[in-house]
Amino acid sequence: MRIEGTSEIETNMTEAAHKDPLVLFMPSGKRGRFPVGTPVLDAARSLGVYVESVCGGRATCGRCQIEVQEGNFAKHKIVSSNDHISPVGPKEQRYASVRELPDGRRLSCSAQILGDLVIDVPQDTVINAQVVRKAASDRVIERNAAIQLCYVEVDEPDMHKPLGDLDRLKVMLEKDWGWKDLLIAPHLIPQVQGILRKGNWAVTAAIHRDMDSSRPFIVGLWPGLKNEAYGVACDIGSTTIAMHLVSLLSGRIVGSSGTSNPQIRFGEDLMSRVSYVMMNPDGREAMTKAVREAVNGLIGKVCAEGEVDRHDILDMVFVGNPIMHHLFLGIDPTELGQAPFALAVSGALQYWAHEIDIDVNRGARLYMLPCIAGHVGADAAGATLSEGPYRQDKMMLLVDVGTNAEIVLGNKDRVVAASSPTGPAFEGAEISSGQRAAPGAIERVRIDPETLEPRFRVIGVDKWSDEDGFAEAAAAVGVTGICGSAIIEIVAEMYLSGIISQDGVVDGAMAAKSPRIIPNGRTFSYLLHEGQQRITVTQNDIRAIQLAKAALYAGIKLLMEKLDIDHVDTIRFAGAFGSFIDPKYAMVLGLIPDCDLDEVKAVGNAAGTGALMALLNRGHRREIEQTVSKIEKIETALESKFQEHFINAMAMPNKVDAFPKLSAVVTLPERKVAADDGEGGGRRRRRSRE
C-alpha cells in the first residue's frame, strides 16, 4: 500500500509506475493504493480510517458497513463504480438473511477492492457512528475507547496438547487480534470453561487497555457473538449529578439524565458538608453511601431510557469538584476544609467499579480525571479538556460558576487556574426570595428605566408577565421566587435603571418616582412581584450578590496579573448555571472582565463533555493528565492583592477597571451616590435601552 500525497511530480511518476487501485475514504479524505483483492476493512485500517468490527472479519457483527460512491470524481482522478468491488459473497448473503443490510451497503470485511473506489463510511446512529456531536459546539469526538470487543473461535481441548481452556483462549486472542500478555479479571477465571462450552467454543471477549504501556485485561466474556458494550460519563456536582450512557462501539448516546445530589440534605454548600464530616463520626460514610446510591439509581434510569442491561456497562469516567471527588471515592475531605487545602490524591485514578459499590458489569473499569488543585477539581479538568484553552492562540477565560467558582485562564503558551469562594448566592441561597431553578421561579427580568416597572418570565411559562395570558398560565406553577440567572439580571437591571448606585446602594430617593421602591428598616427594597408570595430584592440581597461577584472577579483579576495581561479575548461559562447567564448582564454586574460580547458564550456542562471525551477516546485521558501537570495553580487566599481586587470589584461593574467594549453596546449610568434616607440621590443620565 502507498499513501497518497507529497508532490505532484512524485504522484504522477508513482501513478504511472503502479497499477494498484486508488481508494479514497470519505468523509475522512484519506486515500491510498492497494493490491487487487485487498479487503476494504484492511485498507481502511492501514490508513487509520475508523471502521468498527467485533467479529474479526467473519461477517457476523455487521458493524463494518460501507457504501461505494459511483461516478467520475475529477478532483481526485477517480472513476468509482460498484464494478470495482467484489460481488456480494456467501458471508454477506448469510448476514443479510439474518439481519437487514440496507440497499447499497456492503460489509467491508468481506468486500474486496477490484478497481478505483470512493468509499463512504456511514456516520449514522446505528452503525459506525464514530462521532458524538455536542449541540453547543457541534464538536466531533474521535473514537478510541479503552474497551474492545473481540470474537474468537477457540480450539477444543486435546489430550495431546494439554493447554488450559483460558490459555487457548489467550492464544486465539493473540492470533486473531494481536493481544499479547493478557491479564484476566479474577472473577472470570472460574467462569471461562462454562462460557466456552456454552458458546460451542466461540466467544466474545471484552478487552480493556487504558494506556498503551499497560497490560491489557480481559474484563468480560460471553458465549457466541456479543455485539454491544456501553460506557458511562458522569459529572458529580454539589447540586446535580449528570450522566450520559454511551455505546462504546458506535459512540451513540443512548441515554442522558440527571438527578439532585442527595448530599444536599447534609449541607447546601461544600464547606457545610466538610463541617458535617468533621462534626459527625459517621458523616463521611453517610455522604459516600448517599452519592453512590444516587449514581446507581441514575444508571438504572439511563439504562431504562436506552433499553440497555446495566451489566453491559464496561467502562466509566467520572468528574467532580475535589470534595465530591473525595466523598464519592470514600476519602475523608476534612483536609480540604482548611489551609493548605491538601488533596488526598490529585492524579487520575482507576478502579474496578464494583470496588466502590457501583452496580454494573463486575469487570467494569472506572476512571476518574485528575484534580488541578485543592479546590479546582476533576470537573475543572474535564471542562478544560472540553474547551481546550491550552489549544488556543486566543487568551481564553473558562469559568464554572457555582458555590465555589473554578477559574481557568490561558492559551497554548501558558495556563493558570484558581478557585474563588463565591458562596451559594448565585444559586438562590442567601437571597430573601431566592430559590433553585424550578417551575415557578423567575428566570428573566427587565425593568423600564423610565417607569421602573418590571416584566419577567417564569420557568414553566412561555409568556412574559406583561403579555396577555400570563396570569392564567402562571396560575398552574405560581410565581414562587427568583432563581440564579434572574438574580444577576435583576441586580444589573436595577443598576442600569438607576435604582441602585455603582456601589450597590438602593436609592431611597427613587421612591418618589415609583411605589416599587419600598422602605425596609433603614434601607430600601425593590418590589418585583406582588402576589400570593411577595417577591422583593432587598439591600441585603444586593450585598450578597456583590460579595459573590467580587470574589469571582478578584480571582480572575489575580490570574490576569499572573499572565501579565490586561484583557481576555474570549470567555466561556461552564456549568448548568452558566448556561442560563446572559453575558451582557454578567458583564454589567462585573461578574467577568470586559470582552467582546460575541466572544462570551455558555458551553453547558463542559465538565460532562470532558468526561465523555475521555470515555470515547483514551488518548484524551493522556492529554488532560499531561495538561493538568503543566497548569499553574494560584491559591487566592494566599495572594496579598486579592483583598484590593475584591474591594474594587464590589462596585458595578468595577471601581477601577474600564469596560469599553461593554460601553459600546450598553449605556452605563454615570456614577452617583445614593441617599440611604430616601431624600437625595445623585443625578442620573436619561438613556434608552431595549
C-alpha positions in Angstrom: 0.0 0.0 0.0 1.1 3.5 -0.7 -0.4 6.6 0.9 -1.0 9.4 -1.5 0.2 12.8 -1.3 3.6 14.5 -1.4 4.4 16.4 -4.6 2.5 16.5 -7.9 5.6 15.2 -9.9 6.1 12.4 -7.4 2.5 11.5 -7.6 2.4 11.4 -11.4 5.6 9.3 -11.6 4.3 6.9 -8.9 0.9 6.5 -10.5 2.5 5.8 -13.9 4.5 3.1 -12.3 1.8 1.5 -10.2 -1.4 -0.2 -11.4 -2.8 -0.8 -8.0 -6.3 0.6 -7.5 -6.7 4.0 -5.8 -9.1 4.1 -2.9 -10.5 7.2 -1.3 -12.4 7.0 2.1 -14.9 9.7 2.9 -15.6 11.7 4.9 -12.0 11.5 6.3 -10.5 12.2 2.8 -7.7 9.6 3.4 -6.6 7.7 0.4 -4.0 5.1 -0.8 -3.3 2.4 -3.4 -3.9 -1.2 -2.6 -3.4 -4.5 -4.5 -6.5 -6.1 -6.2 -8.2 -8.4 -3.7 -7.4 -6.4 -0.6 -10.4 -6.4 1.8 -11.8 -2.9 2.2 -11.6 -3.2 6.0 -7.9 -3.9 5.8 -7.4 -0.9 3.5 -9.3 1.4 5.9 -7.3 0.3 8.9 -4.0 0.7 7.2 -4.9 4.3 6.5 -6.2 5.0 10.0 -9.8 5.2 8.9 -12.1 4.1 11.8 -14.3 1.2 10.9 -15.7 -0.8 13.7 -15.5 -4.6 13.8 -16.2 -7.1 16.6 -16.3 -10.4 14.8 -12.8 -10.3 13.4 -13.8 -10.3 9.7 -16.3 -13.2 9.9 -19.2 -11.1 8.6 -21.4 -11.7 11.6 -21.4 -8.4 13.6 -22.4 -6.1 10.7 -20.6 -3.2 12.2 -18.1 -2.7 9.3 -20.7 -1.4 6.7 -19.6 0.9 3.9 -21.1 2.3 0.7 -19.5 2.7 -2.7 -20.0 6.2 -4.2 -20.3 5.8 -8.0 -19.2 8.5 -10.5 -16.3 10.4 -12.0 -14.6 12.3 -9.2 -12.4 14.5 -11.4 -10.8 16.3 -8.4 -9.4 13.0 -7.1 -8.8 11.5 -10.6 -11.0 8.5 -9.6 -13.8 6.8 -11.6 -15.6 4.8 -8.9 -18.1 2.0 -9.7 -19.7 -0.9 -8.0 -18.0 -3.0 -10.6 -14.7 -2.1 -8.9 -15.7 -4.0 -5.7 -16.1 -7.8 -5.4 -19.7 -9.1 -5.8 -21.7 -10.0 -2.7 -20.4 -13.3 -1.4 -21.7 -16.1 0.7 -20.7 -14.4 4.0 -22.6 -11.2 3.2 -25.6 -13.2 1.9 -25.7 -15.1 5.1 -25.6 -11.9 7.2 -28.3 -10.3 5.0 -30.6 -13.3 5.5 -30.3 -13.0 9.3 -30.1 -9.2 9.7 -31.1 -6.3 7.5 -28.4 -4.9 5.2 -29.6 -1.6 3.7 -29.5 -1.2 -0.1 -26.1 -0.1 -1.3 -24.4 -1.2 1.9 -21.5 -3.7 1.9 -19.6 -5.4 4.7 -16.0 -4.1 4.4 -14.5 -7.3 6.0 -15.8 -9.3 3.0 -15.8 -6.9 0.1 -12.6 -6.7 -1.8 -11.0 -4.0 -3.9 -11.0 -4.7 -7.7 -10.5 -1.1 -9.0 -10.5 2.6 -8.1 -13.1 3.4 -5.5 -14.6 6.2 -3.4 -15.8 4.6 -0.2 -18.2 6.3 2.2 -18.1 5.2 5.8 -21.7 5.8 7.1 -21.9 8.1 10.1 -25.5 7.1 11.1 -26.6 6.4 14.6 -26.7 2.7 14.4 -23.6 1.5 12.5 -20.2 3.1 12.7 -21.2 6.3 14.3 -17.7 7.4 15.2 -18.6 10.8 16.4 -20.6 12.3 19.2 -21.9 15.8 18.5 -22.1 18.3 21.3 -25.0 20.5 20.4 -23.4 23.7 21.7 -20.4 23.5 19.5 -21.1 20.6 17.1 -17.9 19.1 18.4 -16.5 15.9 16.9 -15.1 13.3 19.4 -12.9 10.7 17.6 -13.4 7.1 18.8 -10.5 5.3 20.5 -12.3 3.6 23.5 -10.4 1.7 26.2 -12.8 -1.3 25.6 -12.6 -3.5 22.5 -14.9 -6.5 21.8 -13.1 -9.4 20.2 -14.9 -12.5 18.8 -12.8 -15.7 18.6 -13.3 -19.4 17.9 -11.2 -21.4 20.3 -9.7 -24.8 19.7 -11.4 -27.6 21.6 -9.4 -29.5 24.3 -6.9 -32.0 23.0 -5.3 -34.7 25.3 -2.1 -34.5 23.3 -1.9 -30.7 23.8 -2.7 -30.2 27.5 -3.1 -26.4 27.3 -5.8 -25.0 29.6 -9.1 -23.5 28.2 -8.1 -20.0 29.3 -4.7 -20.4 27.8 -6.1 -21.5 24.4 -8.5 -18.5 24.6 -5.5 -16.2 25.0 -3.7 -17.9 22.1 -6.6 -17.2 19.8 -6.9 -13.6 21.0 -3.3 -13.0 20.2 -3.6 -14.8 16.8 -6.7 -13.1 15.6 -6.5 -9.7 17.3 -2.9 -9.3 18.3 -3.4 -9.1 22.0 -0.3 -10.2 24.0 0.4 -10.6 27.7 -3.3 -10.6 28.5 -4.4 -10.5 32.2 -8.0 -11.5 33.2 -10.3 -10.2 35.8 -10.2 -12.7 38.7 -14.0 -13.2 38.8 -14.0 -14.5 35.2 -11.5 -17.4 35.8 -14.0 -19.8 37.3 -16.5 -19.0 34.5 -14.2 -19.5 31.5 -14.9 -23.2 30.9 -18.6 -22.9 31.2 -18.7 -19.9 28.8 -16.6 -21.6 26.2 -18.8 -24.7 26.2 -22.0 -22.7 26.2 -20.7 -20.9 23.1 -19.6 -24.1 21.4 -16.0 -22.8 21.7 -16.9 -19.4 20.1 -16.9 -16.5 22.5 -16.6 -12.7 22.6 -14.0 -11.2 25.0 -14.1 -7.6 26.2 -10.5 -6.3 26.4 -9.7 -3.2 28.4 -6.5 -1.3 27.9 -6.2 2.3 29.0 -2.5 3.1 28.4 -0.5 1.6 25.5 2.2 0.8 28.0 -0.1 -1.2 30.4 -1.0 -4.8 30.1 -4.5 -5.4 28.6 -7.2 -7.1 30.8 -10.0 -9.4 29.8 -12.8 -7.8 31.7 -15.8 -9.6 30.1 -16.5 -12.9 28.3 -19.7 -14.1 26.6 -20.7 -17.2 24.6 -21.1 -16.5 20.9 -21.1 -13.1 19.4 -21.6 -10.1 21.7 -22.3 -7.1 19.6 -22.6 -4.2 22.1 -20.8 -2.6 25.0 -21.6 0.5 26.9 -19.9 3.2 29.0 -21.0 5.9 31.4 -19.7 9.5 31.6 -20.8 11.2 34.8 -20.4 14.6 36.4 -21.0 14.6 40.2 -21.8 18.2 41.1 -22.5 19.5 44.5 -26.1 20.2 43.5 -26.8 17.9 40.5 -25.4 14.6 39.1 -25.5 14.4 35.3 -24.9 11.2 33.3 -24.6 10.0 29.7 -24.9 6.4 28.7 -22.9 5.7 25.5 -22.4 2.8 23.1 -18.6 2.2 23.2 -18.8 0.7 19.7 -20.7 3.3 17.8 -20.3 6.4 20.1 -24.0 6.8 20.1 -25.5 8.5 23.3 -28.4 6.2 24.2 -29.5 7.8 27.4 -28.9 11.0 29.3 -30.4 12.1 32.7 -29.7 14.0 35.9 -30.7 13.9 39.5 -30.3 16.0 42.6 -27.3 15.2 44.7 -28.8 13.7 47.9 -25.8 15.1 49.9 -27.7 18.4 49.9 -29.5 17.2 53.0 -26.2 17.2 54.8 -25.3 20.8 53.7 -26.2 23.2 50.9 -22.6 24.2 50.1 -19.3 22.3 50.0 -17.9 23.7 53.2 -21.0 22.8 55.2 -20.6 19.2 54.0 -17.0 19.2 55.2 -18.2 20.6 58.5 -20.8 17.7 58.7 -18.0 15.2 58.3 -15.9 16.9 61.0 -18.8 17.0 63.5 -20.3 13.6 62.8 -18.2 10.4 63.2 -20.2 8.6 60.5 -20.6 11.7 58.3 -18.2 10.7 55.6 -19.7 7.2 55.3 -23.2 8.6 55.1 -22.4 11.0 52.3 -20.4 8.4 50.4 -23.3 6.0 50.6 -25.8 8.6 49.6 -23.9 9.7 46.4 -23.2 6.1 45.3 -26.8 5.2 45.7 -27.8 8.2 43.6 -25.3 7.2 40.9 -26.6 3.6 40.9 -30.2 5.0 40.6 -29.2 7.2 37.8 -27.5 4.3 36.0 -30.8 2.5 36.2 -32.6 5.5 34.8 -30.4 6.0 31.7 -30.4 2.2 31.1 -34.2 2.1 31.1 -34.2 5.1 28.7 -31.8 3.3 26.3 -33.2 -0.2 26.9 -29.8 -1.4 28.0 -28.9 -4.0 30.6 -26.8 -2.2 33.2 -24.4 -5.2 33.2 -23.4 -4.4 29.7 -21.6 -1.3 31.1 -17.9 -2.0 30.9 -16.2 1.4 31.3 -17.0 4.6 33.3 -15.5 8.1 33.5 -16.3 10.4 36.4 -15.5 14.0 37.2 -16.4 16.2 40.2 -15.1 19.0 42.3 -12.5 18.0 44.9 -14.9 17.4 47.8 -17.4 15.4 45.6 -14.4 13.5 44.2 -13.2 12.6 47.7 -16.6 11.7 49.1 -17.5 9.6 46.0 -14.3 7.6 46.4 -14.8 7.2 50.2 -12.0 9.7 51.1 -12.3 12.0 54.1 -12.5 15.6 52.8 -11.6 17.2 56.1 -8.2 18.4 54.9 -9.9 20.3 52.1 -11.7 22.4 54.6 -8.7 24.2 56.0 -5.4 25.5 54.7 -3.3 24.3 52.9 -6.4 22.6 51.3 -4.5 19.3 50.7 -5.9 16.8 48.3 -5.6 13.1 49.4 -4.7 12.4 45.7 -4.6 14.7 42.7 -3.7 12.4 39.9 -6.0 10.4 37.7 -7.4 7.2 39.3 -8.6 3.8 38.1 -10.8 1.4 40.0 -12.8 -1.7 39.4 -16.3 -0.2 39.6 -17.6 -2.9 42.0 -14.9 -1.8 44.5 -16.8 1.4 45.1 -20.2 -0.3 45.1 -21.3 0.7 41.5 -23.7 -1.9 40.2 -22.7 -2.5 36.6 -20.7 -5.4 35.0 -18.3 -6.8 37.6 -15.4 -6.4 35.2 -16.2 -2.7 34.5 -13.4 -0.2 35.0 -13.8 3.3 36.4 -11.5 6.2 35.5 -11.5 9.5 37.5 -10.0 12.5 35.8 -7.2 14.3 37.8 -7.8 17.3 40.0 -6.0 20.5 39.3 -5.6 21.9 42.9 -7.2 21.9 46.3 -10.4 23.5 45.2 -10.1 23.1 41.4 -11.2 19.6 40.7 -11.7 16.9 38.2 -14.7 18.8 36.9 -12.5 21.8 36.0 -10.1 19.3 34.4 -13.0 18.0 32.3 -14.1 21.5 31.3 -10.5 22.3 30.4 -10.3 19.2 28.2 -13.6 20.1 26.6 -12.9 23.8 25.8 -9.1 23.5 25.4 -7.7 26.9 26.4 -4.3 25.2 26.0 -5.1 24.5 22.4 -5.9 28.2 21.6 -4.0 31.1 20.3 -6.5 33.4 21.9 -6.5 34.2 25.6 -9.4 32.2 26.9 -11.2 32.6 30.3 -13.1 29.5 31.4 -15.4 30.0 34.4 -17.6 27.4 36.2 -19.9 29.5 38.4 -21.1 27.7 41.5 -20.8 27.8 45.2 -17.1 27.6 44.6 -16.2 29.1 41.3 -13.4 27.4 39.3 -11.4 29.6 37.0 -9.0 28.6 34.2 -7.2 31.2 32.1 -4.6 30.9 29.4 -3.7 29.8 25.9 -1.3 27.4 24.2 1.7 29.2 25.8 0.6 29.1 29.5 -2.4 28.2 31.6 -3.2 29.2 35.2 -6.1 28.1 37.5 -7.7 29.1 40.7 -10.9 28.8 42.7 -12.8 31.6 44.4 -15.4 31.2 47.2 -18.5 32.8 45.7 -20.9 31.1 48.1 -24.4 29.9 47.3 -25.9 33.3 46.4 -25.9 32.7 42.7 -27.9 29.5 43.3 -30.6 31.4 45.2 -29.4 30.8 48.7 -28.8 33.8 51.0 -31.3 35.7 48.8 -34.6 36.6 50.6 -36.8 35.5 47.7 -34.2 33.2 46.2 -34.8 29.6 45.1 -33.3 26.9 42.9 -34.3 26.8 39.3 -37.7 25.1 39.2 -41.1 25.7 37.8 -42.5 28.9 39.3 -39.1 30.6 39.7 -38.5 33.9 37.9 -35.7 33.4 35.4 -35.6 36.6 33.3 -36.2 40.2 34.4 -36.4 43.6 32.6 -37.0 47.0 34.3 -38.3 50.0 32.3 -35.7 52.8 33.0 -38.4 55.5 33.0 -41.3 53.9 35.0 -39.2 51.4 36.9 -41.9 48.8 36.2 -40.6 45.3 35.8 -41.6 42.5 33.5 -40.3 38.9 33.9 -40.5 35.4 32.8 -41.2 32.3 34.9 -39.8 28.8 34.5 -42.6 26.7 33.1 -44.4 29.7 31.4 -43.6 30.8 27.8 -45.1 34.3 28.1 -43.6 37.4 29.7 -45.5 38.9 32.7 -46.8 41.8 30.7 -48.3 39.6 27.9 -51.9 38.5 27.6 -52.5 35.1 29.1 -49.5 35.2 31.5 -51.6 35.2 34.7 -53.6 32.2 33.6 -50.5 30.2 32.5 -48.6 31.2 35.7 -51.5 30.0 37.9 -50.5 26.4 37.3 -47.0 26.8 38.6 -47.2 30.0 40.7 -44.6 32.8 40.9 -42.6 31.5 43.8 -39.2 33.1 43.9 -36.0 34.2 42.0 -33.5 31.7 40.6 -29.8 32.4 40.0 -29.9 33.7 36.4 -32.7 36.2 37.3 -30.8 37.4 40.4 -27.9 38.5 38.1 -30.3 40.2 35.7 -32.4 42.0 38.3 -29.4 43.5 40.1 -27.9 44.5 36.8 -31.2 46.0 35.6 -31.6 47.9 38.9 -28.2 49.4 38.3 -28.9 50.3 34.7 -32.3 51.8 35.7 -30.7 53.9 38.4 -32.4 52.1 41.3 -29.1 51.3 42.8 -25.8 53.2 42.7 -22.5 51.9 41.4 -21.7 51.0 44.9 -24.9 48.9 45.1 -26.9 51.1 47.4 -30.7 51.2 46.8 -31.5 54.9 46.1 -34.3 55.8 48.5 -35.0 59.0 46.5 -36.4 56.8 43.7 -39.4 56.1 46.0 -40.8 59.4 44.8 -40.7 58.1 41.2 -42.1 54.6 41.8 -44.1 52.8 44.5 -41.9 49.8 43.8 -39.1 51.4 45.9 -40.2 50.5 49.4 -38.7 51.2 52.8 -37.2 48.2 54.7 -35.9 49.3 58.1 -33.1 51.8 57.5 -32.7 50.7 53.8 -34.9 50.2 50.8 -36.0 47.3 48.7 -37.4 46.8 45.2 -40.8 45.2 44.9 -40.6 42.8 41.9 -43.9 41.0 42.3 -47.0 41.4 44.5 -49.0 38.2 44.5 -49.6 35.2 46.7 -46.0 35.4 47.5 -44.4 38.9 47.8 -41.1 38.9 46.0 -38.7 41.7 46.7 -35.0 42.4 46.3 -33.5 43.8 49.5 -30.4 45.7 50.2 -29.0 42.6 51.8 -29.7 40.6 48.7 -27.7 43.1 46.6 -24.9 42.9 49.1 -24.8 39.1 48.9 -24.6 39.3 45.1 -21.9 41.9 45.3 -19.8 39.8 47.6 -20.2 36.7 45.4 -19.4 38.5 42.1 -16.5 40.4 43.7 -14.9 37.1 44.9 -15.1 35.7 41.4 -13.8 38.9 39.7 -10.9 39.2 42.1 -9.9 35.6 41.4 -10.0 36.3 37.6 -8.0 39.5 38.1 -5.3 37.7 40.0 -4.9 35.2 37.2 -4.8 38.0 34.6 -1.9 39.6 36.6 -0.1 36.3 36.8 -0.2 36.2 33.0 0.6 39.9 32.7 -2.4 40.7 30.6 -5.0 43.5 30.7 -7.8 41.8 28.8 -9.1 38.4 27.7 -10.1 37.5 24.1 -12.8 35.0 24.7 -14.9 33.8 27.7 -16.6 30.5 28.3 -19.3 30.0 31.0 -19.4 26.3 32.0 -21.9 24.5 34.3 -25.6 24.4 34.4 -25.9 27.8 35.9 -23.5 29.3 33.3 -25.9 28.0 30.6 -28.6 30.4 31.7 -26.5 33.5 32.3 -27.0 36.4 29.9 -23.4 37.5 29.0 -24.5 41.2 28.9 -25.9 41.2 32.4 -22.9 39.2 33.7 -20.6 41.9 32.4 -22.8 44.8 33.6 -22.7 43.3 37.0 -19.0 42.9 36.9 -19.0 39.2 37.2 -16.5 38.9 34.3 -14.0 41.3 32.8 -14.6 43.4 29.7 -14.8 41.4 26.4 -16.5 41.5 23.1 -19.9 40.1 23.9 -19.9 37.9 20.8 -16.9 36.2 22.3 -18.8 35.3 25.6 -20.6 32.0 25.3 -22.2 29.4 27.5 -20.9 25.9 26.9 -23.2 24.0 29.2 -21.9 21.0 31.1 -18.4 21.2 29.8 -17.1 19.0 32.6 -19.5 16.3 31.5 -18.4 16.8 27.9 -14.8 16.3 29.0 -15.8 13.1 30.8 -17.5 11.9 27.6 -14.3 12.7 25.6 -12.2 10.7 28.0 -14.7 7.8 27.8 -14.8 7.6 24.0 -11.1 8.3 23.4 -8.4 7.1 25.8 -6.0 9.5 24.2 -7.9 12.3 25.8 -7.1 10.8 29.2 -3.3 11.2 28.5 -4.0 14.7 27.1 -5.7 16.0 30.2 -3.2 14.2 32.5 -0.3 16.0 30.8 -2.1 19.3 30.6 -3.0 19.3 34.3 0.6 18.7 35.2 1.5 21.9 33.4 -1.3 24.1 34.7 0.0 26.6 37.3 -2.2 26.7 40.4 -2.9 30.0 42.2 -4.2 30.0 45.8 -6.3 33.1 46.1 -6.3 33.0 49.9 -2.5 33.5 49.9 -2.4 36.4 47.4 -1.9 39.8 49.0 -3.7 41.7 46.3 -6.9 39.6 46.5 -8.4 41.9 49.0 -7.7 45.0 46.9 -9.2 43.4 43.8 -12.2 42.3 45.9 -13.0 45.8 47.2 -12.7 47.3 43.7 -15.0 44.6 42.3 -17.7 45.3 44.8 -18.7 48.3 42.6 -20.7 47.8 39.4 -19.2 46.9 37.0 -15.9 47.7 38.8 -14.4 50.7 40.7 -11.2 51.0 38.7 -11.4 48.7 35.6 -12.8 50.1 32.4 -15.4 48.3 30.3 -15.0 50.0 26.8 -16.4 47.0 24.8 -19.4 46.8 27.1 -19.9 50.5 27.0 -20.1 50.4 23.2 -23.3 48.3 23.3 -24.8 49.3 26.7 -25.2 52.8 28.1 -23.8 52.6 31.6 -25.1 55.1 34.2 -23.0 58.0 35.4 -21.5 57.5 38.8 -23.9 58.6 41.5 -24.0 58.5 45.3 -27.3 57.1 46.6 -29.1 58.5 49.6 -29.9 55.9 52.2 -32.6 58.1 53.9 -34.8 58.4 50.8 -34.3 62.2 50.5 -31.5 62.5 48.0 -29.6 60.7 45.3 -27.2 61.7 42.6 -28.2 62.9 39.1 -28.9 60.2 36.5 -28.4 60.4 32.8 -31.5 59.5 30.9 -31.0 56.7 28.5 -32.8 54.4 26.1 -32.4 50.7 26.2 -34.1 47.6 24.9 
